[in-house]
Amino acid sequence: MSYWNRKTTRGMSTSRRLKLESLENRLCLSTYTMVDLMPLARHDASRAVGLNDNGLAVGDSYVPNVESAAVVWSVDQTGDAFPCDLPGLVAGQSEAAYEVNNQGMIAGEVGLHAVLWTPTSDPVHPYAVHDLGPGRASSVSEPDTDGNVWMVGESSNGGVLWQVDSEGTVLSTTDLEPTSSGSDAHDVKVIGNSV
């Protein structure tokens, strides 16, 4: 298919040919599979907001206006999803998970604190929670060449960048320059050691 567009430049008429390519010859997914990410047994609803390349989805399970819990769902080859209730800091605080990297490290919040959940080898407690301090963690990177991850989100000072090691220990915290209306950071990527 093609489309002809005429454009006038300084009194001269010129033609430009815009080429539209057919998608039929490209590799595109032709089918999709819907996976039901059920809420935890004690809740009415669930919401997923993050997905990694290894079949993990993260979000929250909740009773509207009552309680919310951060959840990670493991989706297997058959399309079945298995929810795991992520641990909190203090019982009764609202929780949410926002992003998961390919190592299974999860950024989120518990109460008014930014947290990082890391996978463990314990089948009874498959995730550990690490408190990053007041705020909310929106994103977690893949590990840099030193094995550390970078996380962004917000704190009371505005946008914030955390450097965290593989054990969940905060190595550095950097406040991002606020604007007149405040600031927040939503995504972080690492290429080599460049953030």
Helices and strands as residue ranges (DSSP letters): E 2-9, E 12-19, E 45-51, E 56-63, E 67-75, E 81-85, E 95-100, E 106-110, E 113-119, E 127-134, E 136-140, E 149-155, E 158-164, E 170-175
